[in-house]
Amino acid sequence: MEKWIKKATPESTKGALRKSLHVKKGHNIPASKLEKATHSKNPTTRKRATLAKTLKAMHHGEKKMSHVSEKRINDYSKKRK
């Protein structure tokens, strides 16, 4: 699997969402704060929160993305081979 996530998030922005939401380093961002951030007036915070929710749904390779059907996942994986 290509490491597109690492390319999409530069090192300089690492922890920026956590800092803007005032969450201490080493603690997880609460779901309620993440949800509020997706509706933020600040477009940068909104984009970061949306990306965080997407990555959280992916959960490191497990099939937890409920909006994608199993058939679609299997079809995609067959095309990749």
C-alpha positions as CSV (number, residue, x, y, z in Angstrom):
1,M,0.0,0.0,0.0
2,E,1.3,3.4,-0.9
3,K,2.0,5.8,2.0
4,W,-0.2,8.6,0.6
5,I,-1.2,9.6,4.1
6,K,2.3,10.5,5.0
7,K,2.6,12.6,1.9
8,A,-0.7,14.3,2.5
9,T,0.2,15.4,6.0
10,P,3.6,17.3,6.2
11,E,5.6,17.1,9.4
12,S,5.2,20.8,10.0
13,T,1.4,20.3,10.5
14,K,1.8,17.4,12.9
15,G,-0.3,18.0,16.0
16,A,-1.8,21.3,14.7
17,L,-5.4,20.1,15.0
18,R,-4.7,18.9,18.6
19,K,-3.2,22.3,19.4
20,S,-6.1,24.3,17.9
21,L,-8.6,22.2,19.9
22,H,-6.6,22.6,23.1
23,V,-6.0,18.9,23.7
24,K,-2.9,18.0,25.7
25,K,-0.1,16.1,23.9
26,G,-0.5,12.4,24.3
27,H,-4.2,12.5,24.8
28,N,-6.8,11.5,22.2
29,I,-9.1,14.2,20.7
30,P,-12.6,13.6,22.1
31,A,-15.2,12.7,19.4
32,S,-17.4,15.7,20.5
33,K,-14.5,18.1,19.9
34,L,-13.7,16.5,16.5
35,E,-17.3,16.8,15.4
36,K,-17.5,20.4,16.4
37,A,-14.3,21.1,14.6
38,T,-15.8,19.7,11.3
39,H,-18.3,22.6,11.5
40,S,-15.7,25.3,12.4
41,K,-15.6,28.7,10.7
42,N,-11.9,28.3,10.2
43,P,-11.5,26.4,6.9
44,T,-8.0,25.0,7.9
45,T,-9.4,23.5,11.1
46,R,-12.4,22.2,9.3
47,K,-10.2,20.4,6.7
48,R,-7.9,19.0,9.4
49,A,-10.9,17.6,11.4
50,T,-12.4,16.1,8.3
51,L,-9.1,14.3,7.5
52,A,-8.8,13.1,11.1
53,K,-12.3,11.6,10.9
54,T,-11.5,9.9,7.6
55,L,-8.2,8.5,9.0
56,K,-9.9,7.4,12.2
57,A,-12.5,5.5,10.1
58,M,-9.8,3.7,8.2
59,H,-8.2,2.5,11.4
60,H,-5.0,1.2,9.9
61,G,-6.3,-1.2,7.3
62,E,-9.3,-2.7,9.1
63,K,-12.5,-2.6,7.3
64,K,-14.3,-0.1,9.4
65,M,-15.5,2.3,6.8
66,S,-19.3,1.6,7.0
67,H,-20.2,3.8,4.0
68,V,-18.3,1.5,1.7
69,S,-19.9,-1.9,0.9
70,E,-17.9,-5.1,1.2
71,K,-18.5,-5.9,-2.5
72,R,-17.0,-2.5,-3.5
73,I,-13.9,-3.2,-1.3
74,N,-13.5,-6.6,-2.7
75,D,-13.9,-5.4,-6.3
76,Y,-11.3,-2.7,-5.7
77,S,-8.8,-5.1,-4.2
78,K,-9.2,-7.4,-7.1
79,K,-8.4,-4.6,-9.6
80,R,-5.3,-3.7,-7.6
81,K,-3.8,-7.2,-8.0
